[in-house]
């Protein structure tokens, strides 16, 4: 079975503190954006947002929680693959253990 890596998650820019008693240095520091997290529910519904509460992550109807900034991989045809593909996410083939696709792909890692 071919394994794929999840692509297409959105990002958010970290908030920059402003106001009284905040160093003006923060106005010039721009930290890199962070990647959103994703929850796939058992009914196939997918939600992407910046953060989730623990109650949301640990709910009984959560199939998988994908933390932002992590390398999420799954097999083609799995429930997670189908749900995320239906939600508009894209994938990159991951080739491991001398297993290659029948189609040419320039990215063999």
JODAWO-V936493 format. One record per pair of residues at least 4 apart in sequence whose C-alpha atoms are under 6 Angstrom apart, sorted by sequence separation. I is the first residue (numbers start at 1). J is the second residue. D is the distance in Angstrom with one decimal. If there is no record, write none. Layout:
i-><I	I>
j-><J	J>
d-><D	D>
This chain:
i-><18	41	55	77	81	85	95	40	84	40	39	39	38	38	37	37	36	37	36	42	13	41	42	12	41	42	11	12	41	11	40	11	40	10	11	39	10	39	38	38	37	37	37	36	35	35	44	6	5	5	4	4	3	3	2	2	8	8	7	7	6	5	4	5	4	4	4	3>
j-><22	45	59	81	85	89	99	45	89	46	46	47	47	48	48	49	49	50	50	61	33	61	62	33	62	63	33	34	63	34	63	35	64	35	36	64	36	65	65	66	66	67	68	68	68	69	83	72	72	73	73	74	74	75	75	76	89	90	90	91	91	91	91	92	92	93	94	94>
d-><5.9	5.3	6.0	6.0	5.9	5.1	5.9	6.0	5.5	4.6	5.8	5.3	5.7	4.4	5.7	5.7	5.4	6.0	4.7	5.4	4.4	5.6	5.8	5.3	4.4	5.0	5.9	5.5	4.9	5.3	5.5	4.3	5.3	6.0	5.4	5.9	5.6	4.6	6.0	5.0	5.7	4.7	4.1	4.7	4.8	5.3	5.1	5.7	5.8	4.4	5.5	5.7	5.6	4.4	5.8	5.9	5.5	5.8	5.2	5.3	4.9	5.4	5.9	5.1	5.4	4.4	5.2	5.5>
